[in-house]
Amino acid sequence: MSAKLGFVSGSRSRRVEPIRLAAAILMLVALVNVGAAQTHWVGSWATSQMLSEKDNALDSGYLHDVTLRQVVRVSLGGESVRLHLSNRFGTTPLHFTSVHIARLMSADSGSIVGGTDKAITFSGAADVWIPAGAEYLSDPTDFPIARLSRLAITLHLDVVPPHQTGHPGSRATSYLVHGDQVSNADLADPKKVDHWYFIAGVDVVSPLDVEAVVVLGDSITDGHGATTNANDRWPDLLANRLQASMGKRAPGVLNQGIGGNRLLLDGLGPNAQARFDHDVLEQVGARYLIVLEGVNDLGMLARTAEVPQAEHDATVRWIIAAYRQMIARARSRGLQVIGATILPFVGSEFYHPAARTEADRQAVNNWIRTSGQFDAVIDFNAVMRDPARPDRLLAAFDSGDHLHPSPAGYAAMADAVPLTLFSGGAAPLKMAITFDDLPAHGSLPPGTTRTEIAQKIVAALREDGIPPVFGFVNGEATEQHPADSAALDAWRAAGQPLGNHAWSHMNLNTHSLEEFEADANRNEPLLKDLMKDADWHWFRFPYLAEGDTAQKRAGVRAFLKRGGYKVAGVTMSFADYLWTEPYSRCRTKGDGKAIQALGETYLSAAEESIEYYRSMSRALYGRDIPYVLLLHIGALDAEMLPRLLQLYRSKGFTFVTLQEAEADEFYRNSVDLELPPGIDSLEGAMAERGLPMPIRASFDSLLDAVCR
């Protein structure tokens, strides 16, 4: 018995056995639920942080014992939230004695809806110390919040630090009073200020296929010229459109704009490249990035006096180089990068650009449109320019300074964004199903034959309309138990293909290359006989072991290439084989309750594995690759297959052949054996990039205890 379960091995009476069994099943169910409940957080609101300059800092009369209530408009709704609080530009620790959230009463008020106030905790405590330069993540809090709704975040500070982290361009009113009034529905005679302080983000728990769009930009993204408390910046209006069009599948929209921001030099706030990791790559659930930056770099170059043409040319080159950097860094984290053309600004009362600066803008925009470096392009310039004077904003979209759009202009920008750019989460997921260890896997329950297991599996595949499914054969079983050959006949009679899994299921890591080649070759006559003229040249490594030395890995690839093989990869599995022996034991004992529990945990483990593998695929490539699922021809697999297929369909999967799945670029190393050995699993790709592996439940010891 497993020491992990606290069981003592040795003689026990039959009266105690149900207690031990129940404990094992309960612990198994609990563990599966923990694994299956990996929470999918997505950013619903965010804002870029910077040092609050003197004119934007908190009033000197509110530096001690102050309550600060701030209002944000989230893009996504959810049942649970968590906050990001920031002391990123502070030079001393920041202490919040309490932090609360609540629903806001109205857009132009600091009052909260009675009964909705809730305390936020940090590692279980009501107060939190945030070190200088750090950001803090709150504990998850059950707090239902509607999409596109306003959230009040109320903080109490005993001492306000001299260097305050914040966001001056909030376009939202914040409220300050003295004393700890975080729970008060109304704040008496508050001081009002249109800035945010110390708040950086709000995450919500979301469905698996929901992700976020990060918008990196300057004052045009930050919303200069938008209406205070109206949430009519263009990213706000894009969020409205996404929610109206895509509903529960809509991505969150995270506005990371800073007024005056530049690509190349610090201005108001750090330059875009310096803040890129924090403001883009670290945003929770981000999959898409829209870049609208560069107008301030262009405008500042010759703002006070014209400069030589060489400086104009160099600035264009540096801007393009900055774009290239951001594209590369974003793609390394799996983000799709969308470039946006720079709006016209001739006539700007601040920059008053001349012909050379306008030529620079045209050159940069031409690169954005035609270089092919971005995954997609939004041509804001084409939408916002005056057709009669294309170097200027259209008057109807101009806020009046000939640089920033008006609310009508921001609406036009939001309407110009094709929502199809963000439909990736809605695309069908693809999966190829494969079965290993034909014709015999694991122990047989009483009264069951190998042929009956194969027949149940192929019947379930046929009834669900699954395209051809490869079964990988270990021919030794037909020699040891000739009757088991009928299972292979049943598989082929149903039109299902077979591939090579080596004669004796030999582990290449523990055998010589010569022994392994002989074992694989021994399987071929059986496959030729069963498959006739159909293609059987797919190879699945037993134990997924492709060689424990570089020499073996190179040698086995050369061997398989000579044989005309392709390798059947595995990119989704939930170790279904672990359930085979417990199921056989429970069938032998006739324990229906335990069998039912095994079935439920089997499905729970399968569901948990979906998030496990999808999270890796999204982290690596920003998309779902077509997955290849590994199953085994076991007795419980045969019983559970109809429900398992239903589970995958309910999660959005469509089923494809192994050939179709491995046509994806991810599997190139598996199908083109002329390539040198390389990464062919999601786990391996994560390790190669140094990315953290997602958490996964382990079942071995718990399943081992069931029905003993």
Long-range contacts (C-beta under 8 A, 24 or more apart in sequence): 1-705, 1-708, 2-701, 2-702, 2-704, 2-705, 4-701, 4-702, 5-701, 5-702, 5-705, 7-705, 20-705, 20-708, 21-591, 21-594, 21-706, 21-707, 24-702, 24-705, 24-706, 25-593, 25-594, 25-597, 25-706, 27-702, 28-597, 28-601, 28-699, 28-702, 28-703, 28-706, 29-597, 29-600, 29-601, 29-604, 31-697, 31-698, 31-699, 31-702, 32-601, 32-604, 32-605, 32-608, 32-697, 32-699, 33-604, 34-697, 35-604, 35-605, 35-608, 35-695, 35-696, 35-697, 36-604, 36-605, 36-607, 36-608, 36-611, 36-697, 38-608, 38-611, 38-612, 38-615, 38-694, 38-695, 39-80, 39-140, 39-205, 40-205, 40-206, 40-207, 40-208, 40-210, 40-285, 40-611, 41-82, 41-203, 41-204, 41-205, 41-206, 41-284, 41-285, 42-76, 42-203, 42-204, 42-206, 42-210, 42-211, 42-212, 42-251, 42-252, 42-284, 42-285, 43-201, 43-202, 43-203, 43-212, 43-252, 43-254, 43-283, 43-284, 43-285, 43-286, 44-74, 44-75, 44-76, 44-77, 44-78, 44-81, 44-202, 44-203, 44-204, 44-212, 44-252, 45-72, 45-73, 45-74, 45-75, 45-151, 45-201, 45-202, 45-252, 45-254, 46-84, 46-200, 46-201, 46-202, 46-214, 46-254, 46-255, 46-256, 46-279, 46-283, 47-72, 47-167, 47-170, 47-196, 47-199, 47-200, 47-201, 47-255, 47-256, 48-167, 48-256, 48-257, 48-258, 48-261, 48-269, 48-275, 48-279, 49-86, 49-88, 49-89, 49-165, 49-166, 49-167, 49-200, 49-269, 49-278, 50-89, 50-165, 50-166, 50-167, 50-168, 50-258, 50-268, 50-269, 50-270, 51-89, 51-163, 51-164, 51-165, 51-269, 52-89, 52-163, 52-164, 52-165, 52-166, 52-168, 52-195, 52-197, 53-168, 53-268, 56-166, 56-168, 56-195, 57-164, 58-160, 58-164, 58-176, 58-193, 58-197, 59-176, 59-191, 59-193, 61-191, 62-160, 62-176, 62-178, 62-191, 63-159, 63-160, 64-158, 64-159, 64-160, 65-156, 65-157, 65-158, 65-178, 65-179, 65-180, 66-156, 66-157, 66-160, 66-176, 66-177, 66-178, 67-154, 67-155, 67-156, 67-176, 67-177, 67-178, 67-179, 67-180, 67-181, 67-182, 67-184, 67-187, 68-154, 68-155, 68-156, 68-157, 68-174, 68-175, 68-176, 68-197, 68-198, 69-110, 69-112, 69-152, 69-153, 69-154, 69-155, 69-174, 69-175, 69-176, 69-187, 69-190, 70-152, 70-153, 70-154, 70-155, 70-170, 70-172, 70-174, 70-175, 70-196, 70-197, 70-199, 71-104, 71-110, 71-150, 71-151, 71-152, 71-153, 71-172, 71-173, 71-174, 71-229, 72-150, 72-151, 72-153, 72-172, 72-196, 72-199, 72-202, 73-148, 73-149, 73-150, 73-151, 73-172, 73-231, 73-236, 74-145, 74-147, 74-148, 74-149, 74-150, 74-151, 74-202, 74-204, 75-147, 75-148, 75-239, 75-242, 75-243, 75-250, 75-252, 75-253, 75-254, 76-147, 76-204, 76-206, 76-210, 76-250, 76-251, 76-252, 77-144, 77-145, 77-146, 77-147, 77-148, 77-149, 77-204, 78-144, 78-145, 78-204, 78-205, 78-206, 79-142, 79-143, 79-144, 79-204, 79-205, 80-140, 80-141, 80-142, 80-143, 80-204, 80-205, 81-140, 81-141, 81-143, 81-145, 81-151, 81-202, 81-203, 81-204, 81-205, 82-137, 82-138, 82-139, 82-140, 82-141, 82-202, 82-203, 83-120, 83-137, 83-138, 83-153, 83-199, 83-201, 83-202, 83-203, 84-135, 84-136, 84-137, 84-138, 84-199, 84-200, 84-201, 84-202, 84-203, 85-128, 85-130, 85-135, 85-136, 85-138, 85-155, 85-198, 85-199, 85-200, 86-130, 86-134, 86-135, 86-136, 86-165, 86-198, 86-199, 86-200, 87-130, 87-131, 87-132, 87-133, 87-134, 87-135, 87-136, 87-161, 87-165, 87-198, 88-133, 88-134, 88-135, 88-165, 88-200, 88-278, 89-133, 89-163, 89-164, 89-165, 90-130, 90-132, 90-133, 90-161, 90-163, 90-164, 90-165, 91-132, 91-161, 91-162, 91-163, 92-132, 92-161, 92-162, 92-163, 93-129, 93-130, 93-131, 93-132, 93-161, 94-129, 94-130, 94-132, 94-157, 94-161, 94-165, 94-198, 95-127, 95-128, 95-129, 95-130, 95-157, 95-158, 95-159, 96-127, 96-128, 96-130, 96-155, 96-156, 96-157, 96-198, 97-126, 97-127, 97-156, 97-157, 97-158, 97-180, 98-126, 98-127, 98-155, 98-156, 98-180, 98-182, 99-126, 99-128, 99-138, 99-153, 99-154, 99-155, 99-156, 99-182, 100-153, 100-154, 100-182, 100-183, 101-141, 101-143, 101-151, 101-152, 101-153, 101-154, 102-151, 102-152, 102-154, 103-145, 103-149, 103-150, 103-151, 103-152, 104-150, 104-151, 104-152, 105-185, 107-150, 107-229, 107-230, 108-173, 108-229, 110-152, 110-173, 110-175, 110-186, 110-187, 110-190, 110-192, 111-185, 111-186, 111-187, 112-152, 112-154, 112-185, 113-185, 114-185, 117-182, 117-183, 117-185, 118-143, 135-200, 135-278, 140-205, 145-204, 147-243, 147-250, 148-239, 148-240, 148-243, 151-202, 153-199, 153-202, 154-181, 154-182, 155-182, 155-198, 155-199, 156-180, 156-181, 156-182, 164-197, 164-198, 165-197, 165-198, 166-195, 166-196, 166-197, 166-198, 167-195, 167-196, 167-197, 167-258, 168-195, 168-196, 168-259, 168-268, 169-195, 169-219, 169-222, 169-223, 169-224, 169-257, 169-258, 169-259, 170-194, 170-195, 170-196, 171-222, 171-223, 171-226, 171-227, 171-228, 171-229, 171-230, 171-231, 171-233, 172-196, 172-228, 172-229, 172-231, 173-228, 173-229, 194-228, 201-254, 201-283, 201-284, 203-284, 203-285, 204-252, 206-252, 206-285, 207-248, 207-249, 208-610, 208-611, 208-614, 208-651, 209-249, 209-425, 209-426, 209-652, 210-248, 210-249, 210-250, 210-251, 210-252, 210-285, 210-425, 211-251, 211-252, 211-285, 211-286, 211-287, 211-288, 211-425, 211-618, 212-251, 212-252, 212-253, 212-254, 212-283, 212-284, 212-285, 212-286, 212-287, 212-288, 213-238, 213-242, 213-251, 213-252, 213-253, 213-254, 213-286, 213-287, 213-288, 213-289, 213-290, 213-422, 214-254, 214-256, 214-279, 214-280, 214-283, 214-286, 214-288, 214-289, 214-290, 214-335, 215-253, 215-254, 215-255, 215-256, 215-257, 215-289, 215-290, 215-292, 216-256, 216-257, 216-272, 216-276, 216-279, 216-280, 216-289, 216-290, 216-291, 216-292, 216-293, 216-326, 217-256, 217-257, 217-258, 217-261, 217-290, 217-291, 217-292, 217-293, 218-257, 218-258, 218-259, 218-260, 218-261, 218-262, 218-292, 218-293, 218-295, 218-296, 219-257, 219-258, 219-259, 219-260, 219-261, 219-404, 220-257, 220-292, 220-295, 220-343, 220-404, 220-405, 221-255, 221-256, 221-257, 221-292, 222-255, 222-257, 222-258, 222-259, 222-261, 223-255, 223-257, 223-410, 224-259, 224-399, 224-404, 225-399, 225-401, 225-404, 225-405, 225-406, 225-407, 225-409, 225-410, 226-407, 226-410, 227-407, 230-407, 232-407, 232-410, 232-411, 233-257, 233-410, 234-405, 234-410, 234-411, 234-413, 234-414, 235-414, 236-414, 237-410, 237-411, 237-413, 237-414, 237-415, 238-414, 238-417, 240-414, 241-414, 241-415, 241-417, 241-419, 242-419, 242-422, 245-419, 246-419, 246-422, 246-423, 246-426, 249-425, 249-426, 250-422, 251-287, 251-288, 251-422, 251-425, 252-285, 254-283, 254-286, 256-280, 256-283, 260-296, 261-293, 261-296, 262-293, 262-296, 262-297, 262-300, 263-293, 263-294, 263-297, 263-318, 263-319, 263-322, 263-323, 264-297, 264-315, 264-318, 264-319, 264-322, 265-297, 265-300, 267-296, 267-300, 272-322, 272-326, 273-322, 273-325, 273-326, 276-326, 276-329, 277-329, 280-326, 280-329, 280-330, 280-335, 281-329, 281-330, 281-333, 281-335, 286-333, 286-335, 287-334, 287-335, 287-336, 287-424, 287-425, 287-618, 287-622, 288-335, 288-336, 288-338, 288-421, 288-422, 289-326, 289-330, 289-335, 289-336, 289-337, 289-338, 290-338, 290-340, 290-378, 290-417, 291-323, 291-326, 291-337, 291-338, 291-339, 291-340, 291-374, 292-340, 292-342, 292-380, 294-319, 294-342, 294-364, 295-342, 295-343, 295-345, 295-361, 295-403, 298-342, 298-353, 298-357, 298-360, 298-361, 298-364, 299-345, 299-348, 299-350, 299-351, 299-353, 299-357, 300-351, 301-357, 301-360, 302-353, 302-354, 302-356, 302-357, 303-350, 303-351, 303-352, 306-354, 306-356, 309-356, 312-356, 312-357, 312-359, 312-360, 315-360, 316-360, 316-363, 316-364, 319-364, 320-364, 320-367, 320-371, 323-367, 323-368, 323-373, 323-374, 324-373, 327-373, 327-374, 331-622, 332-689, 333-619, 333-622, 334-618, 334-619, 334-620, 334-621, 334-622, 334-623, 335-622, 336-375, 336-376, 336-421, 336-424, 336-622, 337-374, 337-375, 338-374, 338-375, 338-376, 338-377, 338-378, 338-421, 339-368, 339-373, 339-374, 339-376, 339-377, 339-378, 340-368, 340-377, 340-378, 340-379, 340-380, 341-365, 341-368, 341-369, 341-377, 341-378, 341-379, 341-380, 341-381, 341-382, 342-368, 342-380, 342-381, 343-380, 343-381, 343-384, 343-385, 343-393, 343-405, 344-381, 344-384, 344-385, 344-386, 344-390, 344-391, 344-392, 344-393, 345-392, 345-393, 345-402, 345-403, 346-389, 346-391, 346-392, 346-402, 347-392, 347-393, 347-402, 348-401, 348-402, 348-403, 349-401, 349-402, 349-403, 350-401, 350-403, 351-403, 358-391, 376-418, 376-421, 378-416, 378-417, 378-418, 378-421, 379-416, 380-413, 380-416, 383-412, 383-413, 383-416, 384-409, 384-412, 384-413, 424-623, 427-624, 428-652, 428-653, 428-654, 429-614, 429-624, 429-627, 429-651, 429-652, 429-653, 429-654, 430-624, 430-626, 430-627, 430-653, 430-654, 430-655, 430-656, 430-660, 430-661, 431-572, 431-626, 431-627, 431-628, 431-629, 431-648, 431-653, 431-654, 431-655, 431-656, 431-661, 432-469, 432-626, 432-627, 432-628, 432-629, 432-655, 432-656, 432-657, 432-658, 432-660, 432-661, 432-662, 433-461, 433-466, 433-469, 433-629, 433-631, 433-655, 434-469, 434-470, 434-471, 434-472, 434-540, 434-568, 434-570, 434-628, 434-629, 434-630, 434-631, 434-658, 435-469, 435-470, 435-471, 435-472, 435-631, 435-632, 435-633, 435-637, 436-471, 436-472, 436-501, 436-540, 436-630, 436-631, 436-632, 436-633, 437-472, 437-474, 437-501, 437-505, 437-632, 437-633, 438-471, 438-472, 438-473, 438-474, 438-487, 438-488, 438-491, 438-498, 438-501, 438-633, 439-473, 439-477, 439-478, 439-484, 439-485, 439-486, 439-487, 439-488, 439-491, 439-633, 440-474, 440-477, 440-481, 440-484, 440-487, 440-633, 441-577, 441-580, 441-632, 441-633, 441-634, 442-577, 442-580, 442-581, 442-584, 442-632, 442-634, 442-635, 443-580, 443-581, 443-584, 444-584, 444-635, 445-583, 445-584, 445-587, 445-588, 445-635, 446-587, 446-588, 448-587, 448-635, 449-483, 450-481, 450-483, 450-484, 450-486, 450-487, 450-633, 451-483, 451-484, 451-486, 451-487, 451-490, 452-638, 453-487, 453-633, 453-634, 453-635, 453-637, 453-638, 454-487, 454-488, 454-490, 454-491, 454-633, 454-638, 455-490, 456-638, 456-639, 456-641, 457-633, 457-637, 457-638, 457-641, 458-490, 458-491, 458-494, 458-496, 459-494, 460-638, 460-641, 460-642, 460-645, 461-494, 461-496, 461-641, 462-494, 463-642, 464-642, 464-645, 464-649, 464-655, 465-655, 466-645, 466-655, 467-655, 467-656, 467-657, 467-660, 468-495, 468-496, 468-497, 468-657, 469-496, 469-497, 469-658, 470-496, 470-497, 470-498, 470-499, 470-538, 470-568, 470-658, 471-496, 471-497, 471-498, 471-499, 471-633, 472-498, 472-499, 472-500, 472-501, 472-538, 472-540, 472-568, 473-498, 473-499, 473-500, 473-501, 473-523, 473-526, 473-527, 473-530, 474-501, 474-502, 474-503, 474-504, 474-505, 474-523, 474-542, 475-503, 475-522, 475-523, 475-526, 475-527, 476-503, 476-504, 476-505, 478-526, 487-633, 488-530, 489-530, 492-530, 492-531, 497-531, 497-534, 497-535, 497-536, 497-538, 498-527, 498-530, 498-531, 498-536, 499-527, 499-536, 499-537, 499-538, 499-539, 499-540, 499-568, 500-524, 500-527, 500-536, 500-537, 500-538, 500-539, 500-540, 500-565, 501-539, 501-540, 501-542, 502-541, 502-542, 505-542, 505-543, 506-542, 507-542, 507-543, 507-545, 508-541, 508-542, 508-545, 508-546, 508-547, 508-548, 508-552, 508-556, 509-543, 509-545, 509-547, 509-548, 509-552, 510-545, 510-548, 513-547, 513-551, 513-552, 513-555, 513-556, 513-559, 516-556, 517-556, 517-559, 520-559, 520-563, 524-563, 537-563, 537-564, 537-565, 537-566, 538-565, 538-566, 538-567, 538-568, 538-658, 539-565, 539-566, 539-567, 539-568, 540-567, 540-568, 540-570, 541-567, 544-570, 544-681, 546-677, 546-680, 547-677, 550-677, 553-677, 554-676, 554-677, 557-673, 557-676, 557-677, 558-673, 560-673, 561-673, 561-674, 565-673, 566-662, 566-670, 566-671, 566-673, 567-670, 567-671, 567-673, 567-680, 568-628, 568-658, 568-662, 568-670, 569-628, 569-662, 569-667, 569-670, 569-680, 569-681, 570-628, 570-629, 570-630, 570-681, 571-613, 571-617, 571-625, 571-627, 571-628, 571-666, 571-681, 571-682, 572-609, 572-610, 572-613, 572-627, 572-628, 572-629, 572-630, 573-609, 573-629, 573-630, 574-605, 574-606, 574-608, 574-609, 575-605, 575-699, 576-602, 576-605, 576-606, 576-630, 576-631, 576-632, 576-634, 576-636, 576-637, 577-632, 577-634, 578-699, 578-700, 578-703, 579-634, 579-636, 579-637, 579-703, 580-632, 580-634, 580-635, 580-636, 580-637, 581-703, 582-703, 582-704, 582-706, 582-707, 583-634, 583-635, 583-636, 584-635, 585-706, 585-707, 585-708, 586-706, 586-707, 587-635, 588-707, 589-707, 591-707, 594-706, 594-707, 597-706, 598-636, 598-703, 598-706, 599-636, 599-639, 599-640, 599-643, 601-699, 602-636, 602-640, 602-644, 603-640, 603-643, 603-644, 603-647, 605-697, 605-699, 606-644, 606-647, 606-648, 607-647, 607-651, 608-696, 608-697, 609-696, 610-648, 610-651, 611-694, 612-694, 612-696, 613-682, 615-694, 616-682, 616-683, 616-685, 616-686, 616-691, 616-693, 616-694, 617-682, 619-686, 619-691, 620-682, 620-685, 620-686, 620-689, 620-691, 621-666, 625-664, 625-666, 625-682, 626-656, 626-660, 626-661, 626-662, 626-663, 626-664, 626-666, 627-653, 627-661, 628-658, 628-661, 628-662, 628-667
